[in-house]
């Protein structure tokens, strides 16, 4: 491994990325526009699907038609403190304790407000239920969704920025030209990954700062821990991109494979909505996706102030996924 | 002269197709060696095997008497027929980047001068003309001051001026004692630049030698060329071979005087007659046939 050769490729790839204005703008503006769009969309009414945690049994004598309301999903809960945390985090819109006549909503949640009104109008005697407020840190939906949007943007940039670019290099003959030099596959691939890593982290920091300036989201944990989550997360996603690009020669096929990876990951990892209540198989499958661990760890750091020890399980999973995908990618890599 | 690069009983199969079929080759130090052949003859595969880009199915390639290894990569320069460079990178940055990949390199200023890159050195490499791009690719091939340089159809698509200019650059490289392996479809180019040529077909070398030796060995006649319109198809003697092309007729003869007398006897106008010696292109067509290869 020659550092001189690694650095030459690294610097060249950086120049290529920075000078490609359209790609650079896309990488910065896409997440900002998503955040702005969601901040706007979720500031008013609009959702028709609600999740209510039920402690005890549904009792029609007190709640009337509430439990028959359409578009509400009732999920049994057994542990009140953890259910209340989910209300704080917008994972549940309401928790109702039928036995003791109490219910909790998040004051920041438009869904909670609607459910509050629905419960009061449906119950036989509104006085039976007393409204409670959750005690933890209240967050807006946009605060909850932001770590996911940052991670999702990173995912597309990692998968396509490494996978698609390497396939393009192979198809247009760039790899063939480099192969004719003393450059080794390890030097080439590590330069590609290192270049994309720092560019992604740099753009993520910019987007993070810009978004914070606009919507003032909470950041309760350590910036260093969050940086580690994103750095390790980006590495794991780039390794997946490398695996796809190891032998693929068609850009169309590579794009298809990358889409097959990215879209299920987007839906399963809880970027936009909580996986609370989805089939247990899907919840388990989500644990195989790096994006799930990135989002869970980033939310834990940003919203709950989780420390290194608390996110170490996610970091370990990301490190293992990186090692496996990168090892396979380097092993399978062909210049032609 | 000792062989700088040699191939011994080289074979390459692709899914049942024998692209290279037991090829032996030796390129002496300081020689400009031309590898010629029609499309599908196995020329590109042979060159890629010699460049170390592909692995042979059987056979051995030796550089300075040793199998291809790390030293070979440091010692060679390759100008591929079609190469993409990284986007948004200038000519100078490309030279620096490729230079960084080698232990020993020529100064960028020397490459600029040698390959006449001065007029566009800070231009994005995507915005170069065909001739400028070929000169940049040649400069990249020379960046490590290689002992052995592979030039794969380097002037394809260039206008006559750019081609002549490129030939001058290659002549200068030759003058420094470098060894070159050139593939081309232009026989004039091979004749002009190569000390030795090998003509390939069906994965084998079918003729090899200096251009003069090959022409002397295969031809002892000259070509009388007339426009088709001037040739009334008279009954000529068997000593004259007639080749009909689309717009012209070529008459092959060992005795020009006798041929002219015969044509005059048939009242054929010689006003537009051209007499030329046999060329490498004639030899190429004679050995590989005149049918279009698919």
HADDOCK unambig.tbl for C-alpha pairs under 7 A between the chains (distance, minus, plus):
assign (segid A and resid 4 and name CA) (segid B and resid 100 and name CA) 6.41 0.50 0.50
assign (segid A and resid 5 and name CA) (segid B and resid 100 and name CA) 5.82 0.50 0.50
assign (segid A and resid 5 and name CA) (segid B and resid 101 and name CA) 4.97 0.50 0.50
assign (segid A and resid 8 and name CA) (segid B and resid 97 and name CA) 5.35 0.50 0.50
assign (segid A and resid 8 and name CA) (segid B and resid 100 and name CA) 6.09 0.50 0.50
assign (segid A and resid 9 and name CA) (segid B and resid 97 and name CA) 6.96 0.50 0.50
assign (segid A and resid 16 and name CA) (segid B and resid 87 and name CA) 6.00 0.50 0.50
assign (segid A and resid 16 and name CA) (segid B and resid 88 and name CA) 5.31 0.50 0.50
assign (segid A and resid 16 and name CA) (segid B and resid 89 and name CA) 6.52 0.50 0.50
assign (segid A and resid 19 and name CA) (segid B and resid 88 and name CA) 6.25 0.50 0.50
assign (segid A and resid 172 and name CA) (segid B and resid 84 and name CA) 5.64 0.50 0.50
assign (segid A and resid 173 and name CA) (segid B and resid 83 and name CA) 5.22 0.50 0.50
assign (segid A and resid 173 and name CA) (segid B and resid 84 and name CA) 5.44 0.50 0.50
assign (segid A and resid 174 and name CA) (segid B and resid 83 and name CA) 6.21 0.50 0.50
assign (segid A and resid 174 and name CA) (segid B and resid 84 and name CA) 5.04 0.50 0.50
assign (segid A and resid 174 and name CA) (segid B and resid 85 and name CA) 5.76 0.50 0.50
assign (segid A and resid 177 and name CA) (segid B and resid 83 and name CA) 6.54 0.50 0.50
assign (segid A and resid 180 and name CA) (segid B and resid 53 and name CA) 6.73 0.50 0.50
assign (segid A and resid 180 and name CA) (segid B and resid 73 and name CA) 6.90 0.50 0.50
assign (segid A and resid 180 and name CA) (segid B and resid 78 and name CA) 6.98 0.50 0.50
assign (segid A and resid 181 and name CA) (segid B and resid 73 and name CA) 5.77 0.50 0.50
assign (segid A and resid 181 and name CA) (segid B and resid 101 and name CA) 6.83 0.50 0.50
assign (segid A and resid 182 and name CA) (segid B and resid 73 and name CA) 5.32 0.50 0.50
assign (segid A and resid 182 and name CA) (segid B and resid 74 and name CA) 6.23 0.50 0.50
assign (segid A and resid 182 and name CA) (segid B and resid 101 and name CA) 6.39 0.50 0.50
assign (segid A and resid 182 and name CA) (segid B and resid 102 and name CA) 6.71 0.50 0.50
assign (segid A and resid 183 and name CA) (segid B and resid 101 and name CA) 6.36 0.50 0.50
